[in-house]
């Protein structure tokens, strides 16, 4: 009933917010003459944007700077499953005849309540020097029950399938939650002596071992037994959607959990948004609007994946203990020998704290020491590891150097 109650509220608010959006647009016609009109228009605009969407926003990457010129970028779906698309960012330039091909990178996006577009800045930055693909995870509420389950096993198997499709020489870059299944996928490929084992894997701000320096997120995950999560946080998709009847962890619950960690910050952001709109500072307001349009686009998770991730990663620590199994096969990280490892952590990360990601180095004992590198970025929180100025200027150059060293 939880999802039905949420959807009923959304349906009830929709005409009110549509009317507020129309009123804001109409009032803007009189903005130069009336400060009162600006204030009312600002209030209507803010109210109209206090809503969630379940549609993936666009990546918005139409061009990218490569060297001394801008090149056009287009998106191409190169492989589809019911649960994900392997998406390629095509650039319309070709390396010169005497230049090596650009390194091929698969960006592994989180499946944690938001869409892969959360990594748009990561992709845009990587495109300057690389041939970039991304795991574009689908919204579980749009996936028919006829397509079966999607759990942690299926996630790992998708990564192996996508990496194999891209072929030998691929580099992996995982952000946050997928660091665990990415490490597991590489270990399984190594155990099989798979010809498409990635040359490098970059793990950024991921929960490899949550026993280390636990955060509020880790404490919440261990405060209740897994049965509590299933009984209280899992619900069924209403029948009006393509995935009607599928058990999911709704994206709106995940977003609520994230926002509850720092409600003052979000309240302040919307208060300032009102002020910028009322003052006619459209440029500053547009940046806030762009952020929250992405932040409020939520992605429902299949219940199997959510519950198995909570249990295996955040409660039992099975990868860190060497006990994780995928489709019955034990994940042995010591089998990894040919894939170089680079880990990145943020000094102020309150989701995946310092120590949790670098733990991968201790698990990968047969990767030679010179093939393992770690970086702690000072002054950044979780999102600053993969987006923003310090990602672009300080972290990315090290990622680029790592990839180029093994290309």
C-alpha positions, 0 to 999 in steps of 0.5 A: 500500500505504501507505493499506492499512497505515494502515487495517490499523493503525486496524482493529487498534487499534479494539477496544482503544481501544473497550475503553479508552473503556468502561473509562474510563466504568466507572471514573468511577463510583468516582472520588470514592472512589479516586484510583487509579481516577481515574488508570487512567480518565484513562489509558484516556480518553487512549489511547482518544482517540489516534485519527483519524477521517474523518468531518466533526465537527459545526460545533456552532453551534446559536445565536448572539448578535445584538444583545441576544438569542440566535437559533437557527442551523440548517444548510442545504445549498443546492448540492451537487456530488460534491466539495463542499456550499455550506452555509448557516447559517440564523438564525431572526431577520429584519432589521427592516423599516427595516434593510438585509439582512445582508451575504452572506458566503461563507467559503472553507474550506481543503482541506488535510487537515482539514474546514471545521469547522476554521473553526467559530469564524470562522463563529460570529463572522461570524454575529453580523452577516452571512448566512454560507455556507461551502464544505464540502469532501467527503472524497475517499475517499468520492467515487466514481471515476465522478465524475472528477477534482478538481484546482486547476481544479475548485476554482476553478470550484467557487468561481465556481459557488458565488459565482454561485449566491449572486449579486451583492453577495456577499463572499468570505473565504478562510482560508489555502490557498484564498487563491490559488484565491479570488484566481484565481476573482475574477480570472476573473470580472472578466475575464468581467465576471461580474455576480456579481463579489464586492464584497469579498474578504478573504484571511487568512494565505494563500500568495499568494507563497511566495517572500517570507519562506519558512517551514519549510513552503515549504522542505519543498515545494521540497526535492523535485521534484514527482515525489517527492511523487507517488511517496511521498505519493500512494496509493490509497483501499482498495476498502472505501470509496466512493472505492475506487481514487481516488488521494489524498494522505491526511489522516493524512499531512498531520496527521503533517506538521503535528504533526511541526512541533511535537511537544513541544506535542502531547505536552505537551497530552496529558500535561496532559489526563491530569493534568486528567482524573486530578484531576477537572478536567473543564472544562479537559480538555473544552477539550483534548478538543474541540480534538483531536476536531477536529484529528484529523478528517482529510480526504483530498485528491484527488491532482490537487488536492494535486499541482497545489497543491504545484507551482503555489503552492509550487514554481512560484509561477505566480499571483504570476508571472502565469502561472497558468492555469485550464482553459486561461485565464490568470489575470490579476489586473490585471482586478480593478477592482470588488472591494475587497481586505483582507488579514490576516497574523499576526505569528508565523505559521510557515505563511504568513509575513508578506509572503506574503498582502499580496503580493496588493496588488501583483498587483491593480494596478487595484484603486484604492488606497482599496479595498485594506487590510492588517492585521498582527495582533501576537502571533498565529500561523497559527490565531490569525488566524481563531480565538480571542480576538484574531480575535474582538476585534481582527481581526473588527471590521476585517473587519466594517467592510470588508464593511459599507463595501461593502454 
